[in-house]
Structure formats: C-alpha cells, structure tokens
Amino acid sequence: MRFRAAVLRSYEKPFTVEEVALRTDPAPGEILVEIAGCGMCRTDLAVRRSAGRSPLPAVLGHEGAGVVVRAGGGPDTAVGVGDHVVLSFDSCGHCDNCRGAAPAYCDSFASLNLFGGRAEDPPRLTDAAGGALAPRWFGQSSFAEYALVPARNAVRVDPALPLHLLGPLGCGFLTGAGAVLNTFAAGPGDTLVVLGAGAVGLAAVMAATAAGALTVAVDRHPGRLALAERFGATPLPATTAGLAERVRRLTGGGARYALDTTASAPLVNDALRALRPTGSLGLVARLHTALPLEPGTLDRGRSIRHLCEGDAVPSLLIPLLIRLWQAGRFPFDQLVRTYPLADINEAERDCDAGRVVKPVLLPAGRSR
C-alpha cells in the first residue's frame, strides 16, 4: 500500500513529505493503524544530534493515535480492527524487566526504539523509488498516514474521545505524569520542584496538582511559567538568585521530590540543594555532557536517578490520564497546537522556538 509520510533524509535538512510504500501486511502480533494524529516530541528532534546512531532516511514519530484497520492476530494481539488506540514505546515483552512490569527498562529498549530496531530484508517500508526507509522509530514511525506497529504498543481507548489529540499521552505527557504518579507516588502534602516547563514538565505539574502535591515550577520563559501557574504550580524564574534557597522557603524546608527536564548541570545541582533530607531527584532528559555534582548535594540521604517513560506501564497509565482529563484534572489538551502533516517543518520550528508546547501533526491534512 502507498501513503504519505514525513521522511527525514539528513540530520541537517528539513523533513520531506512524500509517498512511501508498505510492502507487507501485519504479521501475528502486529496491527496496521490509520493515524489520526501524532505528537512531535523533543526526542524526535534529538535525532539530529544523535551522531549518526539513528539510521536515516527514516520516518520518525512516536506519539501516534489512530484506528486499527488491519490486525495480524495471534495470542498477543489484544486489539482488533476498528479499535481506537494510543501508541506508546516498544519493548520485547519477555526480558526480566518487561516481565516485571517495567517495560521502559526493557533490555532491548535502545535497539527497538532508538538505534535501529530489527533488520529487514527485503525492507518493509520504502520510498517511491524503492529505497529503504527506517520504519520502526519507537515501534511506530507515525509521522505518516499509516503505521505498522507491534500490538503490545497499542492501548485501546473509547471511540468517543478526540483521538487526534491523544497521541502525546503515549510518551511526553506519560513521562512527566508517570514520574509524579509512579516514580514519586506523590500525594497530598508532598512537595515537588519541576525544572523545565515544557511538555514533560507541565505534565508533571498537572499530575502533581491532581495528586494534591505542592509544586514549584522553574523555567526561563515567562509564558511557560504562566502555564505552570495556571495548572497549579508556584512559578519561579530560572534566573532567580539563590534558586535553591528560594525553593526551600517555598516548600517549607525543601522539596521531597525534584524532576529535572533540562539536563543543565547548574540546575541539577540547584535541584539537589533544594531537596529536603532523603529527598529524590529524577532526571528525564538525556545527558550529553558530564554532570559534575557539587560537594554536599548528595548529603543526608538525597538520591538521584534517571527515569525512562515515567516508569509507566502504558496500558495502565494512559487510561488513568484520560480519566483525569475527563474529570478536568489533567488538561493536557491546553498544551496542544495542531498542524497538517505537510507543515511538519513549521511545527518543528515553532517547537524549537518555544512558540508551542506540544505540536500534533494531522495526516489528514487539516488542522483543528
């Protein structure tokens, strides 16, 4: 079958929207999904800085949502034709971490999601000239009208929901909310500081407010701080002198939890100093440089760890976030701006410039 997709052919050049060809039907355990909308995540854009490890040319996109139009069957296929689904990250399903309800720490996570996936001969996805395209970005490659994905990546949702908006629940919003609800298990009376009020950070703010926690949000963009305040956080500019001491005062002696989305070494050290004794810092951004920790930042039981995908089991967390949204307690839709798939490069520019928190691409070609 032939359809349109956004192809990245160079680490330095824009996406091109072109006709591609899929040369296989779903195998057992796979489904073909007609994409209604796909969020653009910072991880998609980070491919440009991947030092050649992510194969090109490729179809990226990993926050897809759509309708199942074909299913390969098999015992692991819990969704069928006509189901509305949100797509999330890939995992092997059988390593110790997958069996232990920690699929984000799958032994094969990097190869399945980031740096190549499974080798295919002949290739399943090609361009109009027959050239191979990398087709398994996070098991999806959903910057396209259709995506062939493992059924275990898919979470069934109510057909009455606005499907085109739901894709970011599969990664960006799942990561921020999962850090608060899963990793920290924050609740009433807990205190949290969030560094970076982008899509992940604002999802963390919304989840913390829903959980009854007191939150301080740190960012350098006034517009992002205004959004954080709207969602229940106390805003604090990243340029504030004595940032850690200010957070400690706002949280009554130090935050119990901190979430860093910036990968900025100075802010990470500020976050550690802002923690109360035995407090925990979670890092969600990928570090590209050394992270020197200043003396005393890990004293008195403070801890630091990297978090992947909000420690989430998508089939559990995505329905919870939808229920919170329906109750008006997780208003993620207020962060979304939609673009036709043909305008993917405009969406990338707006995302890079901070003009939009969460771009969502609509393969049907019409923004809503």
N, C-alpha and C positions, 0 to 999 in steps of 0.2 A: 504494500500500500504506500501511497505517496501523500505527503502532507508538509506543512510549513514548520520550520523550526529556526531558532536563532542559533547560529553557529559562530563559535569563537575560533578563528583560524590563526591568530597571532596573539602573543602576550601583550603586544603594544597597540594593536589596531582595534577598531570597533567591531561589534557583533555584526554579522550579516544575516538577514532573514531570507531564507532560501528554501527551495523544495528539497526534501530528503525522501529517502525510500527505506521502508522497513521490510526486511526480506523473510520474516518468519512470523508464525502465529504463536500465541502463548504456549509454552511448554507446561507440563504439570507443575503446579506451584506458582505459576505466573498469571498475570492479568494484563490486559490492554485497557488503558484508561484514556478517555477523551478529556483533555484538560480544560477545566472551566476557568482556572486562574492559578498563577504561580507567583509566590512572593520572591523578591530579589533580596538575597541575604549577603552580608558582608563576606561570607565565606565564598560565595560565587565570584565576587570581585577580587578576592585574595588570590585567585588562580593566577592573576597577572604577576604576582610576586612569588610564585611557587618554584622559582629557579628551574623550570623545565620538568618538574616531577609529575605534574598533572598533564596527561597526554593531550595534544592538540593535533588536528582540529577536533573540537568536541561540542556537544550540546550539553550545556550546563543546566542549572535549575534544580532545586531540591526542596521547594516548599509548594508542591503541587497539590491540587484538589480537583476531582473530576468524577466522571461517571464510568463505571466498568462497562465496556462494550464487548469484550471477549474474555473468556476465562479458560485456562488450561486444565482446570480440575485438579484432582489429586487430594490426598488426605490433609495437606497443609493449607488448602485453599478455603478460607472461611468467608470469602466474599464471592458474589456471583454477578452475572450480567444484570445491569440495571441499578446496582448498588451505587450510592453516592459515597465517596471515600476521600479521606485526607491521607496524603502520603508522607511518610517520615523516612528516617535513615535506614540503611541496610545493615544487616547483621547475619552471621552464619546460622544462628539458631541452635547450634549444638555444642559450642565450646563451654567451658565451665562457667564463664560469666553470663553467657546467654541463658544457660540452664538455671543460673542463679538469679534471674530477673534483673540482670544488669547488662542489657544488650548494647548500651552505649560504650561499654568497655570490652566489646567483642574482640577476641584475639585477631580477627581479620578486619577490624574496623577501617584501618588506613587503606588497605588494598581494595576493599569493597566500595569505599565511599570517596576516597581522595585521589589515589595514585595509580589507578589503572583498572581495577576490577578484574573481571575474568577475560582472558584472551579468547578471541573468537575467530574461527576460520571455517567458512567464509564469514565476513563481518555481517552483523545483523542490521546495522544502520549505515547507510551510505549517502553521499551527496548525489546530485543529478548526474554527475559524470561517472559514478560508480566508486568514488574514492571513499575509503573507510572513515567513519566518524566515531569517536569515543562515545558510547551510548549509555554508560552506567554511572553517571555522576550521582553519588548518594543513592544508587539503585534506581534513579528516576530519569535524569536528563529531561526535565519537564518544562524547559523553555521551548515549548513545542505544542502543537495541536494534539498530539498523542504521546503517550509514554508506555513502554512495556516494562513492567516492574514485578519484583517478587511479591506475591500476595501477602507475605508477612509484613511488608512495608505499609500496608493499607489498613486504615481504621474506618469502619463503616459509620456514617453519620445520618441523621434524619434528613430525608429529601426535602423537607420544608425549610431547611436552613439556607442562607445565602451562600451557596457553595463556592462561588468565585472569591469570597473573602477568607475562606477558612485555611488555605494552604499554609500561611505563616505559623499556624498552630503546630505544624509538623517539625519546626526547627527553632526559629528565632524566639518566638513567644514561649514555646515549650522550654527552651533553655533557661530563660530568665525566671519564668514562673516555677519551673521544676527546682531550680536552685533554692528558692524560698520554701516551697511546699514539701519537696522531697529531701534535699540535702540538709537544709537547716531545720526543717519541720517547724518553722516559725509559727508562733501563736500569740494570743493576747498577752500583752506585757513585754514581749520581746522587742529588742531594738536592732535596727539594721541600717547600715550605711551602704548606698549604692553609688559606685564611682563610674560615671558614664551613663547619660540618659538617652541612649539610642534605643533601638527596638528591644534588645535584650534587657537593658537596664530598666526601661519603662515597664516592661512586662513584669520584672521583679517588683517594682514599686506597686503595680496594680495587685499582684498576688499578695504582697505583704499587707496592703491595706485590707484586702479581702480576709486575710487571716487575723487581723486585729493588731498587727505589729506597728510600732512607731518607726518611721523611716526618714532618713536624711538622704537627699539625692544631690550628688556633686557633678557639675558639668561646667564647661566654659561657655556654652551657648545659652543666652537668656531665653530663647524660645523653647529649648528643651527643658530648662528649669521651670518655665511656666507650665509646660505639660506635666511635669512631675508633681508640681504643686496642685494642679487640677486633679490628679489621681491620688492625692492624699499625703504626699511627702513634704517635708520641710526642705526648701531649695537652698543650696549653698554653692556659690560660685567657686570653681576650682582655683581661682586666683586669690582666694581668701588667705590672708596672712594667718599663720598659726592654725592651719586647717584641722589638724588632728585634735588640737585642744578645743577648737570650736565644736567639733563633732562630739567630743566627750561631754561638753557642757550641755549640748542639745539632747543627748541621750542619757543624762543623769549619771555620769561617771564612766561612760564608754559603751560602745555598741557591743551587743552579744555576737552579732554576725556582720560581716562585710562581704560585698560582692564587687569585684573589680572586672570591668568590661573593657578597660583601656590598654592594658599591657604597658602602662607607663611606670617605670621603676620608682620615680618620686611619689606618685600617687599610691602605689602598692605599699611603700614604706609609711606613708601617711595613714593608710587604712589600717595597717598593723598597729601603729601607735594609737589609733583611735579606738581600738578594741579594749574591752574590759578584760581582766584576768580570765583565762580559759576561753576567751573569745576565738572565733573561727573566721578565717578569710578564705573565700572561694575565688579562684581565677577562671574566667571563661574565655578570655582572649588568648590566641596563640602567641607565645613569646617568640620574638625574632632576634632578640639580643640577650646578653647576660642580665640576670636580675640580682644585683648586689643588694643584700639586706643590711640595713644599718644596725649597729650594736644596740641591743636591748629590745629590738622589735619582736623577738620571739620569746621573750622572758615571760614567766608567770603563767605557763600553760597555754599560751596562744599558739594557734596552729594555722597552717596554710596548705591548701591542696588545689590541684586543677580539677575542674568539673567539666564533664562532657555531656552535652544534650540534657542538662538538668537532671542527671541521674534518673531519667524517665523511662518507664515502660509506656510507649506511646498509646497503646490501646487502653491504658488506664488514665493517663493524664489528659489526653486530648478530650475525651468526654467530660472530664471534670471541668476543664477550662470552658467548654461550651456551656455547661450548666451554670457556671459563674457568670459568663457573658449574658446568658438569658435572664439571669437574676439582676443584671445591671451592676455586677461587682467586678467584672473584668472587661472593660470597654475597649478591647483591642482594635475594634473597627475604627475608632477615632484616630488611629495612627496610620491608617491605610490611605494611599492615593493610587488609583488605578490608571494604567496605561495600555493602549493596544500593544500587542507583541511587536508590531512594526516600529514602535517608538522605544525599543529597549535601550538604545544608546542615550536617549534623553532621560530615561529613568535612571540609568547609571550615573549620568552627570548630576542629576538632582540629588541622588543618594550621596554621592561623593561630596557635594557642596553643602549637605545638611539641610537642603530645602524640603526634603521629605524624610519621614522616619522609616516607613515601610512601603516601597513600591510594590504593586501587584500587577503582573502582566496578564492581559486577557487575550488568549489566542484567537478568540472570535473576532478580534479586531476593533472592538468598540469599548471605550472607557465608560464607566458607570458612575 
